[in-house]
Structures are given as structure tokens and as C-alpha cells.
Amino acid sequence: MTEHDDIDALLVRIAKGDRAAFAALYHRTSARLFGIVLRVLQDRDEAELVLQEVYIRIWHKAGSYHVNGLAPMTWLTTLSRNLALDHRRRHLHRLNVSTHDNGPAGDTNTASPAPPRRTQFHECVEQLPEEGVELLRSVYLDGKNYHDLVAELGVDISTLRSWMRGSLLKLRECLCR
């Protein structure tokens, strides 16, 4: 039995609620997945927290990994990387919000104007069709992957990619003006 087949079999058992299979999968994959998460986050404590999220997601979604057509280890590494990136985005967003806070409640005199590029970016986003804004937000801020969006929107992957590309091209064109 190959590693692919072994991990595939473990995921099938996990989907049925088999805790022993879950423990075996953790034992076989945790070091590799931790390395992926750590590379993205560059912080051991944060990586350990995200790795917990990864295995919680595996426990709940093991039955659905076949839907995307990925090999089992590819699915696990993609899941780990995406959750680490989501975590990093949330962390950066929190840092960004706290550094741009207006200070104590009611103290609005200390607010600095938005940087020109940020203002231009927001103006360009407002020019996009609402569907394009929602797609970009889903992928880049909410951390959804294309496969989630395909299922959510009921379109094929090539249509979704075409929509994303069109939105990004319109955004780039506006930003280059």
C-alpha cells in the first residue's frame, strides 16, 4: 500500500468517526503539516494553534476531500497552508486596525488621512461590479478557496477563474491610471 492509499484509507475511516484512524493520521502527517504552517507564520506558538485548527477541520471535512479531486496529502497540505494564510491575514488585519485606531473614544482629531494609494485602491474597488468585489473579498480577505466558491456559487472552476481574472484586471487597470 502506498502512502497515498494509506492516507486515503485513513481519511475514509475518519469520515466515519474513527478516532484511531484520526490518531494514526496525526502521527503520520503532523510533522510535515506543522512545517508548512510554521513556514507561513514564522511563529512556533501561532503555528501550533493553527495546526490544531487544521486537524479540527480534517475531522469535520474528511468525507469531503474527494470532491476537489486532490490527492490526500495534497489536500492536507493545501488545507494547512490556506488556514495558515488565513490566520496570518487575520493577524495582519488586527495589527492594521489597531495601528490606525483613532485613539480613545470620541477623540477623532488625531485621525490621519488615508494614504493616497489606499484611497485610490478603495476608489478602484468601488468601480468594480458588486459580484467582483464579493469574489475578491471571499478569496483575499475571507480566505475561501476556489473549490469552496465553486460549490457555493454553483459554477464550474473555469467560469470562476474567468470572473476572478476579469475583476483583477479591472482593478489593476484602474490602479495603473
C-alpha positions as CSV (number, residue, x, y, z in Angstrom):
1,M,0.0,0.0,0.0
2,T,1.4,3.4,-1.0
3,E,1.4,6.5,1.3
4,H,-1.3,7.9,-0.9
5,D,-3.5,4.8,-0.5
6,D,-2.8,4.7,3.3
7,I,-3.7,8.3,3.9
8,D,-6.7,8.0,1.7
9,A,-7.9,5.0,3.7
10,L,-7.3,6.9,7.0
11,L,-9.4,9.8,5.7
12,V,-12.3,7.5,4.7
13,R,-12.2,6.0,8.2
14,I,-12.0,9.4,9.8
15,A,-15.1,10.5,7.8
16,K,-16.9,7.6,9.6
17,G,-15.8,8.9,13.0
18,D,-12.9,6.5,13.6
19,R,-10.7,8.1,16.3
20,A,-7.9,5.5,15.9
21,A,-7.6,6.5,12.3
22,F,-7.5,10.1,13.3
23,A,-4.7,9.4,15.7
24,A,-2.8,7.5,13.1
25,L,-3.2,10.3,10.5
26,Y,-2.0,12.8,13.1
27,H,1.0,10.6,13.9
28,R,1.9,10.3,10.1
29,T,1.3,13.8,9.0
30,S,1.6,16.3,11.9
31,A,5.3,17.0,11.5
32,R,5.0,17.7,7.8
33,L,1.9,19.9,8.2
34,F,3.4,21.7,11.1
35,G,6.5,22.5,8.9
36,I,4.2,24.0,6.3
37,V,2.3,26.1,8.8
38,L,5.4,27.3,10.5
39,R,7.0,28.4,7.2
40,V,3.9,30.6,6.6
41,L,3.6,32.0,10.0
42,Q,7.2,32.2,11.2
43,D,6.0,31.8,14.8
44,R,6.0,28.5,16.6
45,D,3.2,29.3,19.1
46,E,0.9,30.6,16.3
47,A,1.8,27.6,14.2
48,E,0.8,25.2,16.9
49,L,-2.6,26.9,17.3
50,V,-3.2,26.8,13.5
51,L,-2.2,23.1,13.4
52,Q,-4.9,22.4,15.9
53,E,-7.4,24.2,13.6
54,V,-6.1,22.1,10.7
55,Y,-6.8,18.8,12.5
56,I,-10.2,20.0,13.7
57,R,-11.0,20.9,10.0
58,I,-9.7,17.4,8.9
59,W,-12.0,15.7,11.5
60,H,-15.1,17.6,10.2
61,K,-14.3,17.6,6.5
62,A,-12.6,14.3,5.9
63,G,-15.5,13.0,4.0
64,S,-15.5,15.8,1.5
65,Y,-11.8,15.8,0.4
66,H,-12.6,13.6,-2.6
67,V,-14.9,16.3,-4.1
68,N,-11.9,18.5,-5.1
69,G,-10.0,15.7,-6.8
70,L,-6.8,16.3,-5.0
71,A,-4.5,13.5,-3.7
72,P,-5.0,13.1,0.0
73,M,-1.6,14.6,1.0
74,T,-2.1,17.5,-1.4
75,W,-5.4,18.1,0.2
76,L,-3.9,18.1,3.7
77,T,-1.0,20.4,2.7
78,T,-3.3,22.8,0.9
79,L,-5.7,22.9,3.8
80,S,-2.8,23.6,6.2
81,R,-1.3,26.3,4.0
82,N,-4.7,28.0,3.5
83,L,-5.5,28.0,7.2
84,A,-2.1,29.4,8.0
85,L,-2.5,32.2,5.4
86,D,-6.0,32.9,6.7
87,H,-4.5,33.2,10.2
88,R,-1.8,35.5,9.0
89,R,-4.3,37.7,7.2
90,R,-6.5,38.0,10.3
91,H,-3.4,38.8,12.4
92,L,-2.2,41.4,10.0
93,H,-5.7,42.9,9.7
94,R,-5.9,43.2,13.5
95,L,-2.5,44.9,13.6
96,N,-3.6,47.2,10.8
97,V,-6.8,48.1,12.6
98,S,-5.0,48.7,15.9
99,T,-2.3,50.9,14.4
100,H,-4.9,53.0,12.5
101,D,-7.2,53.4,15.5
102,N,-8.4,56.9,16.2
103,G,-7.3,56.6,19.9
104,P,-9.7,57.0,22.8
105,A,-13.5,57.0,22.1
106,G,-14.6,60.4,20.8
107,D,-11.1,61.6,20.0
108,T,-11.3,62.0,16.2
109,N,-8.8,64.9,15.9
110,T,-5.8,62.5,15.9
111,A,-7.0,60.5,12.9
112,S,-4.6,60.8,10.0
113,P,-5.9,60.9,6.4
114,A,-5.7,57.7,4.4
115,P,-2.6,57.3,2.4
116,P,-3.1,58.2,-1.3
117,R,-2.6,54.6,-2.6
118,R,-5.1,53.3,-0.1
119,T,-7.6,55.9,-1.2
120,Q,-7.0,55.1,-4.8
121,F,-7.4,51.4,-4.1
122,H,-10.8,51.9,-2.4
123,E,-12.0,54.1,-5.2
124,C,-11.0,51.4,-7.8
125,V,-12.7,48.7,-5.8
126,E,-15.9,50.8,-5.7
127,Q,-15.8,50.9,-9.5
128,L,-15.9,47.1,-9.8
129,P,-19.3,45.3,-10.1
130,E,-20.6,44.1,-6.8
131,E,-20.1,40.4,-7.8
132,G,-16.4,41.1,-8.5
133,V,-15.9,42.8,-5.1
134,E,-17.6,39.9,-3.4
135,L,-15.3,37.4,-5.2
136,L,-12.2,39.3,-4.3
137,R,-13.3,39.7,-0.7
138,S,-14.1,36.0,-0.4
139,V,-10.7,34.9,-1.7
140,Y,-8.3,37.5,-0.4
141,L,-10.0,38.6,2.9
142,D,-12.2,35.6,3.9
143,G,-9.6,33.1,2.7
144,K,-12.1,30.9,0.7
145,N,-10.5,28.8,-2.0
146,Y,-11.8,28.3,-5.5
147,H,-13.3,24.9,-4.7
148,D,-15.4,26.3,-1.9
149,L,-16.6,29.1,-4.1
150,V,-17.4,26.7,-7.0
151,A,-19.6,24.7,-4.6
152,E,-21.2,27.9,-3.1
153,L,-21.9,29.6,-6.4
154,G,-22.8,26.5,-8.5
155,V,-20.4,27.4,-11.3
156,D,-17.5,25.5,-12.8
157,I,-13.9,26.3,-11.9
158,S,-13.1,27.8,-15.3
159,T,-16.0,30.3,-15.0
160,L,-14.9,31.3,-11.5
161,R,-11.3,31.8,-12.7
162,S,-12.6,33.9,-15.6
163,W,-14.6,36.1,-13.2
164,M,-11.6,36.4,-10.8
165,R,-9.3,37.3,-13.6
166,G,-11.7,39.9,-15.0
167,S,-12.1,41.5,-11.6
168,L,-8.3,41.6,-11.0
169,L,-7.6,43.0,-14.5
170,K,-10.2,45.8,-13.9
171,L,-8.7,46.5,-10.6
172,R,-5.1,46.6,-12.0
173,E,-6.2,48.8,-14.9
174,C,-7.8,51.3,-12.5
175,L,-4.8,51.3,-10.2
176,C,-2.4,52.0,-13.1
177,R,-4.2,55.2,-14.1
